[in-house]
């Protein structure tokens, strides 16, 4: 049995990392797994981004279309028109089993799909939110999450921190975060907002450990990495409700989850995290444990989905 994991060429976001994690875990479990970097219907051997060289899984020169093999297709490739030649190539495969991995749900809602043309495909979901969306649309899915790169897990967490609030500028849409910032700045409390962009991967742990809070009001299409990465480094996490923010995907206290229009509530939560950080940080111990167990949980899920017998 061979498993081919289709991945965007040189992709660097959370989705491609999850795909490489799957290939890596399967290889470590004794499965003949390979990354299939396909662009416009062509296989490219240099498709792994350098950030993912630690995930030890070879690149495929092609895929053998036989019943014993499995092809993992991220949901982005099921949207009509994203990469038509690759879509047609995938649809030309008649014998191998197809697993569609829903790494998010928002991007695919309302989009024209070629999904119905993948007959007898199995579906897996990176978040319980995506699983519920699929079930609402009549599609049953198993869980296949992902995990935080072990290189980003801290040996210890710093308790002396700046009054710094981290945010993802790609996700905090609309005026809501700006309104929060304006109110806090007007109070002249010396809080600093820092966008998480332009940093090398090896610079992120120090950045995370210098801040007291991470704020994301953009909704969560899946179990996003930044809330988990910042929390495991000791940041309080203030999140906008919507998407994968329910307790099974994001087990943080409900008092840190807000409708993005609730500016006063968000401001109050930020002030609590800044002024009472030594108390507030303990509210996230359960979430930190959830994140720390991610790799084991993912490995168990992958073995279940792909029928790998445990050696223990």
Secondary structure, DSSP 8 states (H G I E B T S, - for coil): -EEEEEE-TT--SHHHHHHHHHHHHHHHTT-EEEEEEEETTEE-TT-S-GGGTTS---B-S-----TT-EEEEEGGGGBTTSSHHHHHHHHT--SSEEEEEES-SGGGTT--BSGGGSTT-EEEESSHHHHHHHHHTT---EE------GGGS-SS------SEEEE-TTT--TTHHHHHHHHHHHTT---EEEE--S--GGGHHHHHHH-SEEEE-S-BSS--HHHHHHHHTT-EEEEESSBS-STTT--S-GGGEE-TT-HHHHHHHHHHHHHTHHHHGGGGHHHHHHHHTHHHHHHHHHHHHHT-----
